[in-house]
Amino acid sequence: MDKKQDSLIRLRTIAVKTLAQVYHSHQSLEQSFFEEITRNTERTLPEFERGWIYELCSGVIRFRGRIDYIIDTYSLKKKPTGPLRRYLQTAVYQLLEQDTPSALVVSETVQAIGDSEGEQPSKFANAILRKVADSREEWKNWKITPESPAAEMLAWSSLPDWLFFGLKKTRGLQWALDFSKACLERPHTWYRKLDSDEPLMLDAGYRGDEPPGFVQDISNQLLLKEVVEILRAKCKATGVEPQSLKILDLCSAPGGKSLGLAACGFHVIATDVDADRMQKVNENRARLGFEKQIVIQVYKEIQKSPIQYDFIWIDAPCSSTGIIRRHPEVKWNRSEKEIEKLYDTQAQLIEWASTHLKDDGAILYSTCSVMPKENDPKLPPGFASVQAWEWFPQIAPFGDAIMAKLIKKA
């Protein structure tokens, strides 16, 4: 075995351990990846090696439904579990989505399994992967139709059953299939320059040498543009200067909403129940020179304050099903029961906002969810939704799924 192959086997083992961390701890891929490369290496990994591991893990998580279906198709007597399954997942992902020669994928994976799990598991893996490799093109071109068995549609979608069948029921089968297909594609990286409100797509991703501004998905930028127009219209109608409006970003972290409003001349009070995540807001406002435009306050103090606001933006905690292209682990780390618990929190946030709103004020309620129930919260008596927006990854401009409602006193 040459040094390069030995290195890739070692990196594959780190990827397998990272996947275990994601699956069992429900941590983000980023956090699990950082912990594993720190724990399993005695040196700083070169950028290529870090990228190779991350790409492998991200791809497996993204296509996990299809990958497991393929593995189980050829595992007729006993379904593999634990590290063996995760090693197989890495190999099947490469066979599905990369151009690495089949023989190399199979040999590297079988060797890694032999070193880690022993001779019998390696023989089992060799038999499975050779069958997958023989049908590689067939699996790469796998198509389903509305007449396909439900189990096949679910596996092809690579969504958890509660999400796929929930979307099928509430939005229709074709919508669910189109959405699931879009979620298997990596999104573009969008950027907001401070001197322009035109979204900028970063073809090479964020590099750190962009003009002053911040990364913000296209859907978020479009919603921000709508909000700015509403606030400017209010200023024009009332003769109030933009910086005089009392605006509260109630669920601020990581800060894109506050930064965007500040860039358009508004002053914002930013807060979040997660004090640790507010550190990112603080860093960004300092980097962009918005310390005066964005005032950070402690969440508990905001809750107790009697201040009335002109505008309260609630980017509510939600299932995050609208951002699974950027964070594919979200779809596997959420459960239907966990999401149901959020409904009360979402309603409580709107209830609180309704008691801290000026008579002519407005609430902007938004989520990065595709679940209709999360975007149809119960409104307090005397309030009504007067305007709504929605963006989905399978519909131009192909950004995150964002749904929002403007709420006012009826």
C-alpha positions, 0 to 999 in steps of 0.5 A: 500500500502506498503512502497516499492510499494509507493517508486516505484510509486514515482520513476515511476513518476520521470521516466515519468517526465524525459521522458517528458523532453527528448521528449520536450526539445530534451536533452540527457537522461543523462541530463534530468535524472540528472535534474529531480532527482535533481528537484524531490527529497529532498535526494540523491537517492540510486544507486538502485533507480537511476538505476531503473529510468534510466533503465525504461527511457532508455528502453521506449525510445529504444522500443518507436515505439513498445510500442506506437503501442501496446498502440494504438492497444488497444486504439480504441476510443481515443489515450492517450496523455501527462503524461497518455501515458508516464505512459502507456509506462513505464508499457508496457516496463516492460511487454515487456522486464522485468520479473516483474509480470504483476499484479504488473506492472498494479497495480503500474501504475494504482495507479500512474496514479490515484494519478497524473491524476485522477480516469477516466484516471486510469480506462482507463489505467487499461483496456488497461494494462490488455489487454496488460498483457493478450497478454504479451507473444504474444507481447514479441515474435512479429515477422515481415516478409518482407511481413508485412504491412509497418506500422507494420514493422515501429513500430517493428523497433522502428525507426522514419519513415524518418530513417527506410524508408530512410534506406530501400530505400538506403540499402534495407529492410533486412539491415534496419530490421537487423539494427533496431533489433541491435539498440534495444540491449544494446552495450558492453562497450569497453576499450582501455588500454594504454599499449595495442592496443587490445580492452578490453570488460568490462563485468561489464561496466566501474567501475573506477578501470581499468588499465590506459586507456579510454572507447572507442567503438570497432569500433572507436578502429578499425578505430584508428588502421587503421589510426595508420598503415597509419601514421606509414607507412608514417613515415617509407617511409619518415624517419620522427619520429611519433612525428614530424608529424603535425596532426590535430584532427579538431572535437576532443571532447570528445577526443578518437581520440587524446588520441589513437594517443597520446598513439601510440606515435604521437603528436596531435593538438586538437580542436573543435567548442564546447569549453565546450566539449573540457573540457573533452579532457583536463581532459582526457589528464591530467589524462593520462599524455598526456599534451605534446602529445596533444596540445589544441587550440581554434577552431577560431585560428586554422581556421585562421592559415596558418599551413599546416598539414600532416594529418587532422582527421575530425570526422564530425558532423552528424546525430549520427544514428550510436550510437543510441544503446548507446544514444537511444534518438538520433533517436527521437531527430533528424529530416530529415531537421536538418540532411540536414543542416549538409551536408553543414557543412560537405562539408565546413570542408573538403574544409577547410582541403583541403587548409591546407594540405601538398601536400603529406598529407591526410584527414580522414573523418569519421562519426557515421552515417548510412546514405549514403549521410552523408558519401559521401560528395562532395570533392574539385577539385583535391581530391579523396577518396582512401580508405574506411571503415565501421562498423555496429552494426548488423555486427561483432564485433557489435560496433557503426556504423562508416564510414570513408574515406581517402582522398588525392590529386588525 
